[in-house]
């Protein structure tokens, strides 16, 4: 079965550094998402992306965050200047249609980001 | 945001049915009920969703109360691989999925 792949599985960085988290969504999917989950807390929506632009973002997704689909297969999340509170598991997801039509999301296994 | 309430954890025996409850007393007429689960060290996985009628798929069944203020996810025959955190989520029109804390399901062999 096709799956969403995320790299790296673990990322350790120093506070203030830039990080890029990478995702390869399922090939025929058109909608892409980033979620995060701080240890022991709820899964939180960050951003959705369609047709090469952000379609929706949460309050968490401030100017320090950006997303990009640099080629036909990758979908990236960049954090420009990491803070301690950015430490979390980051999940990429994709879907054929928008989740707003109740389409199911397919999630990757996540990247555990640790900011020191 | 529409809110769901689930028990923190539940235990069940292997090969027995499991009924996972969810209360959503503030649900509105157009809110869909979604269930996802998260196995240990994995990303969330879609289970099922519905609006008013009960729904079945190969993974589970979703029973929705007539007044829609509660629903129950039914795993017909739990296996050890079903041990996970199960999330009941309401998706309102034009909103992304808003996740709750979920129920940690423990399966005893």
gemmi code that builds the backbone of each chain (N, CA, C; Angstrom):
import gemmi

chains = {
    "A": [
        ("UNK", (0.846, -1.195, 0.000), (0.000, 0.000, 0.000), (0.882, 1.245, 0.000)),
        ("UNK", (0.528, 2.243, -0.805), (1.336, 3.478, -0.830), (1.357, 4.126, 0.548)),
        ("UNK", (2.469, 4.795, 0.848), (2.543, 5.441, 2.145), (3.253, 6.784, 2.049)),
        ("UNK", (3.018, 7.589, 3.058), (3.698, 8.874, 3.190), (5.006, 8.618, 3.918)),
        ("UNK", (6.098, 9.113, 3.355), (7.390, 8.903, 4.001), (7.952, 10.227, 4.484)),
        ("UNK", (8.569, 10.196, 5.652), (9.155, 11.402, 6.245), (10.609, 11.155, 6.605)),
        ("UNK", (11.422, 12.168, 6.342), (12.832, 12.092, 6.731), (13.278, 13.428, 7.317)),
        ("UNK", (14.205, 13.434, 8.292), (14.680, 12.244, 8.990), (13.650, 11.785, 10.025)),
        ("UNK", (13.879, 10.657, 10.644), (12.967, 10.205, 11.690), (13.242, 10.963, 12.999)),
        ("UNK", (14.486, 11.363, 13.191), (14.859, 12.173, 14.348), (15.764, 13.300, 13.891)),
        ("UNK", (15.544, 14.475, 14.478), (16.364, 15.645, 14.155), (16.660, 16.384, 15.455)),
        ("UNK", (17.947, 16.582, 15.694), (18.354, 17.347, 16.874), (19.005, 18.634, 16.380)),
        ("UNK", (18.614, 19.744, 16.957), (19.158, 21.016, 16.518), (19.343, 21.946, 17.706)),
        ("UNK", (20.163, 22.951, 17.497), (20.374, 23.959, 18.532), (19.336, 25.062, 18.367)),
        ("UNK", (18.933, 25.631, 19.460), (17.997, 26.741, 19.443), (18.511, 27.852, 18.534)),
        ("UNK", (17.623, 28.389, 17.708), (18.000, 29.451, 16.787), (18.413, 28.963, 15.413)),
        ("UNK", (18.616, 27.674, 15.269), (19.004, 27.126, 13.972), (17.778, 26.878, 13.107)),
        ("UNK", (18.018, 26.817, 11.824), (16.967, 26.492, 10.862), (16.903, 24.984, 10.660)),
        ("UNK", (15.687, 24.461, 10.557), (15.543, 23.043, 10.230), (14.552, 22.892, 9.087)),
        ("UNK", (14.779, 21.873, 8.298), (13.846, 21.525, 7.222), (13.437, 20.077, 7.409)),
        ("UNK", (12.139, 19.872, 7.533), (11.603, 18.529, 7.652), (11.019, 18.143, 6.296)),
        ("UNK", (11.313, 16.926, 5.897), (10.950, 16.526, 4.537), (9.910, 15.417, 4.529)),
        ("UNK", (9.096, 15.457, 3.504), (7.988, 14.509, 3.370), (7.816, 14.185, 1.891)),
        ("UNK", (7.531, 12.926, 1.617), (7.122, 12.536, 0.275), (5.698, 12.020, 0.380)),
        ("UNK", (4.731, 12.810, -0.057), (3.330, 12.369, 0.020), (3.053, 11.233, -0.964)),
        ("UNK", (1.888, 10.640, -0.846), (1.465, 9.612, -1.794), (1.292, 10.258, -3.160)),
        ("UNK", (1.735, 9.566, -4.205), (1.988, 10.209, -5.496), (0.753, 10.833, -6.152)),
        ("UNK", (-0.417, 10.272, -6.019), (-1.578, 10.850, -6.699), (-2.389, 11.777, -5.786)),
        ("UNK", (-1.849, 12.081, -4.616), (-2.548, 12.976, -3.694), (-2.276, 14.429, -4.048)),
        ("UNK", (-3.277, 15.271, -3.787), (-3.174, 16.670, -4.173), (-3.134, 17.618, -2.981)),
        ("UNK", (-3.518, 17.144, -1.815), (-3.591, 17.999, -0.628), (-2.557, 17.513, 0.382)),
        ("UNK", (-1.874, 18.456, 0.988), (-0.780, 18.106, 1.882), (-0.921, 18.899, 3.170)),
        ("UNK", (-0.482, 18.287, 4.262), (-0.704, 18.872, 5.579), (0.515, 18.634, 6.477)),
        ("UNK", (0.681, 19.524, 7.416), (1.609, 19.289, 8.518), (0.838, 19.418, 9.824)),
        ("UNK", (1.079, 18.448, 10.693), (0.558, 18.458, 12.052), (1.740, 18.303, 13.005)),
        ("UNK", (1.543, 18.660, 14.272), (2.585, 18.364, 15.241), (1.946, 17.837, 16.522)),
        ("UNK", (2.757, 17.143, 17.287), (2.290, 16.585, 18.553), (3.407, 16.721, 19.581)),
        ("UNK", (3.230, 17.648, 20.489), (4.170, 17.781, 21.603), (3.963, 16.587, 22.522)),
        ("UNK", (5.043, 16.094, 23.101), (5.003, 14.881, 23.907), (3.886, 14.934, 24.948)),
        ("UNK", (2.991, 13.940, 24.887), (1.916, 13.832, 25.866), (0.730, 14.725, 25.598)),
        ("UNK", (0.769, 15.464, 24.479), (-0.325, 16.389, 24.190), (-1.075, 16.000, 22.921)),
        ("UNK", (-2.034, 16.822, 22.547), (-2.905, 16.506, 21.417), (-2.182, 16.725, 20.090)),
        ("UNK", (-2.683, 16.088, 19.067), (-2.245, 16.366, 17.713), (-2.801, 17.732, 17.302)),
        ("UNK", (-1.931, 18.589, 16.769), (-2.334, 19.955, 16.417), (-2.114, 20.205, 14.928)),
        ("UNK", (-3.113, 20.788, 14.300), (-3.016, 21.156, 12.893), (-2.095, 22.364, 12.740)),
        ("UNK", (-1.216, 22.316, 11.755), (-0.350, 23.457, 11.452), (-0.782, 24.151, 10.162)),
        ("UNK", (-0.825, 23.384, 9.057), (-1.029, 24.016, 7.768), (-1.527, 22.990, 6.761)),
        ("UNK", (-2.304, 23.474, 5.805), (-2.685, 22.654, 4.657), (-2.235, 23.370, 3.381)),
        ("UNK", (-1.968, 22.589, 2.349), (-1.322, 23.102, 1.141), (-1.949, 22.443, -0.061)),
        ("UNK", (-2.309, 23.253, -1.044), (-2.935, 22.724, -2.254), (-2.581, 23.628, -3.424)),
        ("UNK", (-2.277, 23.036, -4.537), (-2.026, 23.799, -5.763), (-0.930, 24.841, -5.538)),
        ("UNK", (0.101, 24.420, -4.840), (1.288, 25.247, -4.596), (1.046, 26.480, -3.747)),
        ("UNK", (0.013, 26.428, -2.934), (-0.149, 27.520, -1.991), (-0.841, 27.032, -0.725)),
        ("UNK", (-0.625, 27.779, 0.348), (-1.247, 27.457, 1.614), (-2.741, 27.701, 1.501)),
        ("UNK", (-3.545, 26.712, 1.870), (-4.991, 26.871, 1.837), (-5.551, 27.209, 3.217)),
        ("UNK", (-4.869, 26.784, 4.253), (-5.306, 27.111, 5.603), (-4.124, 26.927, 6.555)),
        ("UNK", (-4.078, 27.747, 7.583), (-3.036, 27.589, 8.589), (-3.593, 27.915, 9.962)),
        ("UNK", (-2.964, 27.349, 10.980), (-3.411, 27.593, 12.345), (-2.605, 28.743, 12.954)),
        ("UNK", (-2.978, 29.097, 14.166), (-2.272, 30.172, 14.881), (-0.830, 29.783, 15.189)),
        ("UNK", (-0.576, 28.501, 15.288), (0.778, 28.027, 15.571), (1.714, 28.359, 14.407)),
        ("UNK", (1.191, 28.302, 13.219), (1.991, 28.476, 11.993), (2.257, 29.961, 11.782)),
        ("UNK", (3.255, 30.479, 12.507), (3.571, 31.907, 12.397), (4.678, 32.125, 11.367)),
        ("UNK", (5.247, 33.317, 11.387), (6.236, 33.684, 10.359), (7.507, 32.839, 10.415)),
        ("UNK", (7.716, 32.114, 11.497), (8.900, 31.264, 11.601), (8.770, 29.985, 10.777)),
        ("UNK", (7.539, 29.683, 10.375), (7.268, 28.460, 9.643), (7.028, 28.775, 8.163)),
        ("UNK", (7.431, 27.863, 7.315), (7.073, 27.964, 5.903), (7.000, 26.557, 5.324)),
        ("UNK", (6.242, 26.432, 4.256), (6.137, 25.145, 3.574), (6.423, 25.364, 2.099)),
        ("UNK", (6.851, 24.279, 1.483), (7.215, 24.365, 0.083), (7.073, 22.999, -0.562)),
        ("UNK", (6.714, 23.026, -1.838), (6.744, 21.804, -2.624), (7.756, 22.057, -3.741)),
        ("UNK", (9.031, 21.811, -3.460), (10.094, 22.238, -4.377), (10.123, 21.493, -5.706)),
        ("UNK", (9.556, 20.300, -5.729), (9.507, 19.523, -6.975), (8.213, 18.738, -6.959)),
        ("UNK", (8.089, 17.772, -7.854), (6.812, 17.066, -7.956), (6.561, 16.032, -6.888)),
        ("UNK", (7.552, 15.816, -5.998), (7.360, 14.731, -5.049), (7.537, 15.142, -3.594)),
        ("UNK", (8.373, 16.125, -3.307), (8.658, 16.472, -1.920), (7.763, 17.589, -1.402)),
        ("UNK", (7.530, 17.551, -0.101), (6.778, 18.603, 0.587), (7.541, 18.885, 1.873)),
        ("UNK", (7.984, 20.120, 2.069), (8.864, 20.414, 3.201), (8.247, 21.410, 4.162)),
        ("UNK", (8.652, 21.294, 5.403), (8.314, 22.263, 6.450), (9.617, 22.842, 6.956)),
        ("UNK", (9.743, 24.173, 6.887), (10.940, 24.840, 7.370), (10.597, 25.647, 8.615)),
        ("UNK", (11.443, 25.518, 9.607), (11.357, 26.380, 10.781), (12.612, 27.227, 10.768)),
        ("UNK", (12.466, 28.554, 10.668), (13.615, 29.424, 10.406), (14.546, 29.531, 11.596)),
        ("UNK", (14.013, 29.742, 12.750), (14.836, 29.940, 13.946), (14.159, 29.174, 15.075)),
        ("UNK", (14.631, 27.966, 15.306), (13.923, 27.074, 16.217), (13.976, 27.567, 17.661)),
        ("UNK", (12.876, 27.275, 18.368), (12.775, 27.589, 19.801), (12.635, 26.266, 20.551)),
        ("UNK", (12.880, 26.323, 21.837), (12.751, 25.116, 22.650), (11.352, 24.517, 22.519)),
        ("UNK", (10.355, 25.391, 22.465), (8.964, 24.922, 22.403), (8.569, 24.331, 21.054)),
        ("UNK", (9.471, 24.372, 20.086), (9.205, 23.702, 18.805), (9.492, 22.208, 18.880)),
        ("UNK", (10.074, 21.763, 19.978), (10.353, 20.333, 20.141), (9.035, 19.570, 20.131)),
        ("UNK", (8.907, 18.642, 19.194), (7.654, 17.903, 19.016), (7.866, 16.842, 17.950)),
        ("UNK", (6.863, 15.993, 17.804), (6.806, 15.085, 16.658), (6.007, 15.805, 15.577)),
        ("UNK", (6.579, 15.884, 14.394), (5.922, 16.551, 13.275), (5.461, 15.493, 12.277)),
        ("UNK", (4.164, 15.545, 11.978), (3.584, 14.587, 11.053), (3.194, 15.273, 9.754)),
        ("UNK", (3.573, 14.655, 8.665), (3.105, 15.062, 7.354), (1.930, 14.166, 6.985)),
        ("UNK", (0.965, 14.705, 6.275), (-0.171, 13.915, 5.810), (-0.547, 14.356, 4.400)),
        ("UNK", (-1.224, 13.464, 3.688), (-1.708, 13.835, 2.362), (-3.066, 13.197, 2.126)),
        ("UNK", (-3.787, 13.741, 1.163), (-5.096, 13.196, 0.808), (-5.376, 13.499, -0.655)),
        ("UNK", (-6.272, 12.689, -1.232), (-6.623, 12.884, -2.633), (-7.426, 14.169, -2.791)),
        ("UNK", (-8.429, 14.285, -1.946), (-9.254, 15.493, -1.932), (-9.055, 16.199, -0.595)),
        ("UNK", (-9.640, 17.368, -0.459), (-9.507, 18.118, 0.782), (-10.169, 17.396, 1.948)),
        ("UNK", (-9.545, 17.504, 3.122), (-10.142, 16.939, 4.329), (-11.478, 17.603, 4.625)),
        ("UNK", (-11.681, 18.788, 4.079), (-12.943, 19.483, 4.285), (-14.104, 18.775, 3.581)),
        ("UNK", (-13.790, 17.834, 2.686), (-14.833, 17.003, 2.074), (-14.892, 15.653, 2.766)),
        ("UNK", (-14.285, 15.563, 3.951), (-14.258, 14.323, 4.734), (-13.395, 13.240, 4.119)),
        ("UNK", (-12.506, 13.639, 3.237), (-11.540, 12.696, 2.687), (-10.597, 12.264, 3.808)),
        ("UNK", (-10.209, 10.984, 3.797), (-9.336, 10.533, 4.860), (-7.902, 10.969, 4.596)),
        ("UNK", (-7.203, 11.219, 5.682), (-5.809, 11.615, 5.616), (-4.914, 10.395, 5.788)),
        ("UNK", (-3.796, 10.415, 5.076), (-2.770, 9.400, 5.241), (-1.568, 10.097, 5.879)),
        ("UNK", (-1.114, 9.571, 7.001), (-0.035, 10.194, 7.760), (1.269, 9.434, 7.587)),
        ("UNK", (2.372, 10.177, 7.661), (3.677, 9.560, 7.766), (3.954, 9.165, 9.207)),
        ("UNK", (5.119, 8.567, 9.424), (5.489, 8.104, 10.769), (6.061, 9.209, 11.638)),
        ("UNK", (6.301, 10.363, 11.039), (6.708, 11.505, 11.832), (8.198, 11.739, 11.893)),
        ("UNK", (8.569, 12.985, 12.191), (9.946, 13.379, 12.498), (9.948, 13.933, 13.916)),
        ("UNK", (10.744, 13.328, 14.771), (10.870, 13.825, 16.144), (11.923, 14.926, 16.146)),
        ("UNK", (11.477, 16.150, 16.396), (12.394, 17.289, 16.444), (12.714, 17.622, 17.892)),
        ("UNK", (13.999, 17.661, 18.202), (14.444, 18.040, 19.546), (15.295, 19.292, 19.423)),
        ("UNK", (14.859, 20.359, 20.087), (15.591, 21.622, 20.064), (16.285, 21.782, 21.418)),
        ("UNK", (17.620, 21.931, 21.361), (18.407, 22.000, 22.600), (18.837, 23.431, 22.915)),
    ],
    "B": [
        ("UNK", (-14.578, 25.824, 19.061), (-14.341, 24.561, 18.389), (-15.226, 23.479, 18.978)),
        ("UNK", (-15.785, 22.659, 18.099), (-16.596, 21.544, 18.564), (-15.726, 20.608, 19.375)),
        ("UNK", (-16.283, 20.070, 20.481), (-15.456, 19.356, 21.433), (-15.952, 17.938, 21.621)),
        ("UNK", (-15.019, 17.022, 21.829), (-15.359, 15.640, 22.125), (-14.783, 15.268, 23.479)),
        ("UNK", (-15.443, 14.326, 24.139), (-14.996, 13.819, 25.431), (-14.902, 12.311, 25.337)),
        ("UNK", (-13.716, 11.790, 25.690), (-13.479, 10.352, 25.652), (-12.823, 9.918, 26.965)),
        ("UNK", (-13.030, 8.660, 27.353), (-12.299, 8.171, 28.523), (-10.809, 8.162, 28.231)),
        ("UNK", (-10.013, 8.397, 29.271), (-8.559, 8.434, 29.074), (-8.023, 7.097, 28.598)),
        ("UNK", (-8.551, 6.006, 29.165), (-8.058, 4.688, 28.786), (-9.143, 3.642, 28.975)),
        ("UNK", (-8.967, 2.538, 28.271), (-9.867, 1.392, 28.396), (-9.054, 0.138, 28.214)),
        ("UNK", (-9.511, -0.926, 28.844), (-8.867, -2.225, 28.671), (-9.863, -3.211, 28.089)),
        ("UNK", (-9.348, -4.138, 27.305), (-10.200, -5.176, 26.749), (-9.371, -6.437, 26.569)),
        ("UNK", (-10.072, -7.548, 26.519), (-9.390, -8.812, 26.275), (-9.293, -9.072, 24.779)),
        ("UNK", (-8.215, -9.735, 24.426), (-8.013, -10.092, 23.028), (-9.172, -10.954, 22.527)),
        ("UNK", (-9.525, -10.753, 21.280), (-10.578, -11.492, 20.579), (-11.978, -11.200, 21.092)),
        ("UNK", (-12.112, -10.176, 21.900), (-13.448, -9.742, 22.333), (-13.791, -8.404, 21.672)),
        ("UNK", (-15.098, -8.097, 21.571), (-15.463, -6.799, 20.995), (-15.101, -5.658, 21.950)),
        ("UNK", (-14.818, -4.511, 21.358), (-14.486, -3.313, 22.132), (-15.414, -2.183, 21.695)),
        ("UNK", (-15.966, -1.505, 22.671), (-16.838, -0.360, 22.399), (-16.185, 0.892, 22.985)),
        ("UNK", (-15.753, 1.776, 22.131), (-15.090, 3.001, 22.559), (-16.075, 4.165, 22.460)),
        ("UNK", (-16.445, 4.757, 23.605), (-17.457, 5.819, 23.571), (-16.862, 7.199, 23.323)),
        ("UNK", (-17.700, 8.069, 22.802), (-17.314, 9.464, 22.597), (-18.553, 10.332, 22.793)),
        ("UNK", (-18.423, 11.351, 23.618), (-19.510, 12.306, 23.812), (-19.199, 13.590, 23.060)),
        ("UNK", (-20.180, 14.092, 22.373), (-20.027, 15.357, 21.636), (-21.354, 16.097, 21.713)),
        ("UNK", (-21.670, 16.558, 22.908), (-22.985, 17.137, 23.160), (-23.201, 18.469, 22.440)),
        ("UNK", (-22.120, 19.134, 22.031), (-22.263, 20.428, 21.350), (-22.217, 20.291, 19.833)),
        ("UNK", (-22.345, 19.081, 19.342), (-22.254, 18.849, 17.899), (-23.353, 19.618, 17.164)),
        ("UNK", (-23.008, 20.144, 16.006), (-24.024, 20.823, 15.200), (-24.441, 19.907, 14.046)),
        ("UNK", (-25.477, 20.313, 13.347), (-26.066, 19.444, 12.342), (-25.154, 19.054, 11.202)),
        ("UNK", (-24.126, 19.859, 10.934), (-23.257, 19.590, 9.782), (-21.893, 19.042, 10.190)),
        ("UNK", (-21.693, 18.797, 11.481), (-20.400, 18.261, 11.937), (-20.320, 16.763, 11.649)),
        ("UNK", (-19.254, 16.365, 10.995), (-18.992, 14.949, 10.792), (-18.172, 14.405, 11.967)),
        ("UNK", (-18.346, 13.128, 12.252), (-17.617, 12.457, 13.318), (-16.555, 11.575, 12.663)),
        ("UNK", (-15.310, 11.854, 12.979), (-14.189, 11.081, 12.437), (-13.504, 10.332, 13.558)),
        ("UNK", (-12.979, 9.161, 13.248), (-12.132, 8.417, 14.180), (-10.807, 8.101, 13.496)),
        ("UNK", (-9.756, 8.394, 14.223), (-8.414, 7.996, 13.816), (-7.807, 7.241, 14.989)),
        ("UNK", (-6.773, 6.459, 14.709), (-6.050, 5.824, 15.795), (-4.551, 6.017, 15.564)),
        ("UNK", (-3.822, 5.944, 16.636), (-2.374, 6.125, 16.572), (-1.715, 4.968, 17.307)),
        ("UNK", (-1.110, 4.087, 16.542), (-0.374, 2.981, 17.126), (0.936, 3.505, 17.703)),
        ("UNK", (1.525, 2.802, 18.646), (2.766, 3.289, 19.273), (3.839, 3.611, 18.245)),
        ("UNK", (4.425, 4.776, 18.386), (5.535, 5.239, 17.532), (5.159, 5.353, 16.060)),
        ("UNK", (3.895, 5.540, 15.767), (3.466, 5.714, 14.384), (2.607, 6.963, 14.236)),
        ("UNK", (2.397, 7.347, 12.993), (1.494, 8.444, 12.723), (0.048, 7.991, 12.819)),
        ("UNK", (-0.873, 8.934, 12.959), (-2.288, 8.569, 13.029), (-2.747, 7.833, 11.776)),
        ("UNK", (-3.789, 7.044, 11.946), (-4.331, 6.227, 10.870), (-5.849, 6.385, 10.873)),
        ("UNK", (-6.410, 6.655, 9.703), (-7.862, 6.802, 9.578), (-8.557, 5.494, 9.929)),
        ("UNK", (-9.674, 5.599, 10.659), (-10.458, 4.409, 10.978), (-11.807, 4.458, 10.260)),
        ("UNK", (-12.572, 5.518, 10.518), (-13.937, 5.564, 9.990), (-14.504, 6.957, 10.196)),
        ("UNK", (-15.542, 7.332, 9.467), (-16.240, 8.576, 9.765), (-17.716, 8.449, 9.382)),
        ("UNK", (-18.555, 9.319, 9.956), (-19.981, 9.293, 9.646), (-20.649, 10.602, 10.028)),
        ("UNK", (-21.886, 10.748, 9.606), (-22.652, 11.961, 9.898), (-23.868, 11.640, 10.764)),
        ("UNK", (-24.751, 10.773, 10.275), (-25.955, 10.443, 11.034), (-26.165, 8.932, 11.144)),
        ("UNK", (-25.982, 8.256, 10.025), (-26.250, 6.815, 10.011), (-25.050, 6.036, 10.520)),
        ("UNK", (-25.316, 4.848, 11.031), (-24.221, 3.950, 11.425), (-23.424, 3.560, 10.187)),
        ("UNK", (-22.146, 3.358, 10.397), (-21.228, 3.090, 9.293), (-20.407, 1.848, 9.613)),
        ("UNK", (-20.110, 1.082, 8.595), (-19.244, -0.086, 8.764), (-18.151, -0.057, 7.715)),
        ("UNK", (-16.969, -0.484, 8.089), (-15.922, -0.767, 7.108), (-15.105, -1.947, 7.624)),
        ("UNK", (-14.034, -2.270, 6.916), (-13.302, -3.486, 7.272), (-12.594, -3.364, 8.612)),
        ("UNK", (-12.398, -2.130, 9.070), (-11.677, -1.959, 10.340), (-12.618, -1.946, 11.530)),
        ("UNK", (-13.775, -1.297, 11.372), (-14.611, -1.041, 12.544), (-16.024, -0.669, 12.126)),
        ("UNK", (-16.860, -0.469, 13.145), (-18.203, 0.077, 12.937), (-18.343, 1.339, 13.775)),
        ("UNK", (-19.141, 2.245, 13.287), (-19.413, 3.492, 14.003), (-20.908, 3.564, 14.239)),
        ("UNK", (-21.276, 3.579, 15.526), (-22.681, 3.705, 15.902), (-22.910, 5.125, 16.402)),
        ("UNK", (-23.850, 5.821, 15.784), (-24.113, 7.221, 16.124), (-25.485, 7.307, 16.771)),
        ("UNK", (-25.553, 7.932, 17.929), (-26.819, 8.073, 18.635), (-27.794, 8.892, 17.798)),
        ("UNK", (-29.066, 8.670, 18.038), (-30.099, 9.337, 17.243), (-30.021, 10.860, 17.382)),
        ("UNK", (-29.686, 11.334, 18.581), (-29.565, 12.781, 18.770), (-28.171, 13.300, 18.411)),
        ("UNK", (-27.292, 12.401, 18.017), (-25.924, 12.691, 17.572), (-25.049, 13.291, 18.672)),
        ("UNK", (-25.468, 13.231, 19.886), (-24.651, 13.785, 20.968), (-23.604, 12.797, 21.460)),
        ("UNK", (-23.633, 11.600, 20.952), (-22.613, 10.618, 21.306), (-22.458, 9.617, 20.168)),
        ("UNK", (-21.326, 8.935, 20.184), (-21.104, 7.877, 19.208), (-20.202, 6.828, 19.841)),
        ("UNK", (-20.159, 5.661, 19.216), (-19.359, 4.555, 19.727), (-18.623, 3.896, 18.574)),
        ("UNK", (-17.329, 3.773, 18.731), (-16.531, 3.018, 17.770), (-16.484, 1.576, 18.245)),
        ("UNK", (-16.799, 0.666, 17.360), (-16.856, -0.752, 17.731), (-15.792, -1.516, 16.950)),
        ("UNK", (-14.902, -2.137, 17.696), (-13.960, -3.087, 17.099), (-14.544, -4.462, 17.396)),
        ("UNK", (-14.854, -5.205, 16.366), (-15.659, -6.419, 16.566), (-14.892, -7.537, 17.247)),
        ("UNK", (-13.614, -7.592, 16.983), (-12.807, -8.651, 17.591), (-11.387, -8.104, 17.740)),
        ("UNK", (-11.102, -7.576, 18.921), (-9.835, -6.875, 19.118), (-8.659, -7.840, 19.087)),
        ("UNK", (-7.569, -7.398, 18.482), (-6.314, -8.135, 18.517), (-5.274, -7.251, 19.195)),
        ("UNK", (-4.132, -7.844, 19.493), (-3.065, -7.086, 20.151), (-2.633, -5.899, 19.290)),
        ("UNK", (-2.776, -6.054, 17.970), (-2.376, -4.972, 17.054), (-3.327, -3.783, 17.087)),
        ("UNK", (-4.461, -3.952, 17.767), (-5.401, -2.828, 17.892), (-5.079, -1.931, 19.074)),
        ("UNK", (-4.069, -2.277, 19.847), (-3.663, -1.430, 20.975), (-3.127, -0.111, 20.424)),
        ("UNK", (-3.800, 0.978, 20.783), (-3.477, 2.286, 20.203), (-4.240, 3.357, 20.968)),
        ("UNK", (-3.970, 4.607, 20.625), (-4.800, 5.711, 21.112), (-5.828, 6.001, 20.033)),
        ("UNK", (-7.097, 6.002, 20.410), (-8.190, 6.218, 19.470), (-8.762, 7.621, 19.673)),
        ("UNK", (-8.797, 8.374, 18.594), (-9.252, 9.756, 18.639), (-10.613, 9.898, 17.969)),
        ("UNK", (-11.537, 10.490, 18.692), (-12.848, 10.862, 18.162), (-12.782, 12.351, 17.840)),
        ("UNK", (-13.058, 12.721, 16.619), (-12.819, 14.084, 16.157), (-14.073, 14.596, 15.452)),
        ("UNK", (-14.448, 15.816, 15.728), (-15.528, 16.443, 14.969), (-14.927, 17.338, 13.904)),
        ("UNK", (-15.423, 17.214, 12.697), (-14.977, 18.107, 11.637), (-16.158, 18.980, 11.235)),
        ("UNK", (-16.061, 20.248, 11.610), (-17.110, 21.192, 11.260), (-16.857, 21.706, 9.851)),
        ("UNK", (-17.868, 22.258, 9.243), (-17.731, 22.808, 7.892), (-16.606, 23.820, 7.849)),
        ("UNK", (-15.768, 23.717, 6.854), (-14.667, 24.653, 6.631), (-13.627, 24.673, 7.749)),
        ("UNK", (-13.578, 23.619, 8.536), (-12.550, 23.520, 9.557), (-11.760, 22.249, 9.357)),
        ("UNK", (-10.504, 22.333, 9.684), (-9.683, 21.143, 9.699), (-10.087, 20.278, 10.893)),
        ("UNK", (-9.518, 19.095, 10.938), (-9.797, 18.185, 12.042), (-9.237, 18.770, 13.342)),
        ("UNK", (-10.075, 18.826, 14.360), (-9.655, 19.303, 15.678), (-9.594, 18.095, 16.601)),
        ("UNK", (-8.384, 17.773, 17.052), (-8.145, 16.535, 17.783), (-8.345, 16.727, 19.276)),
        ("UNK", (-8.873, 15.689, 19.921), (-8.952, 15.653, 21.375), (-7.794, 14.838, 21.932)),
        ("UNK", (-7.954, 14.442, 23.201), (-6.889, 13.715, 23.885), (-6.904, 12.228, 23.577)),
        ("UNK", (-8.050, 11.688, 23.149), (-8.117, 10.291, 22.762), (-8.254, 9.328, 23.908)),
        ("UNK", (-8.532, 8.073, 23.560), (-8.624, 6.967, 24.519), (-7.501, 5.981, 24.228)),
        ("UNK", (-6.713, 5.689, 25.251), (-5.673, 4.686, 25.084), (-6.303, 3.315, 25.307)),
        ("UNK", (-6.301, 2.502, 24.268), (-6.887, 1.164, 24.348), (-5.796, 0.148, 24.634)),
        ("UNK", (-5.978, -0.576, 25.730), (-5.030, -1.614, 26.126), (-5.699, -2.966, 25.882)),
        ("UNK", (-5.015, -3.833, 25.156), (-5.544, -5.161, 24.863), (-4.772, -6.188, 25.681)),
        ("UNK", (-5.501, -6.952, 26.444), (-4.874, -7.975, 27.281), (-4.940, -9.328, 26.572)),
        ("UNK", (-3.787, -10.014, 26.506), (-3.794, -11.322, 25.820), (-4.545, -12.376, 26.635)),
    ],
}
model = gemmi.Model(1)
for chain_id, residues in chains.items():
    chain = gemmi.Chain(chain_id)
    for i, (resn, *xyz) in enumerate(residues, 1):
        res = gemmi.Residue()
        res.name, res.seqid = resn, gemmi.SeqId(i, " ")
        for name, pos in zip(("N", "CA", "C"), xyz):
            atom = gemmi.Atom()
            atom.name, atom.element = name, gemmi.Element(name[0])
            atom.pos, atom.b_iso = gemmi.Position(*pos), 0.0
            res.add_atom(atom)
        chain.add_residue(res)
    model.add_chain(chain)
structure = gemmi.Structure()
structure.add_model(model)
structure.setup_entities()
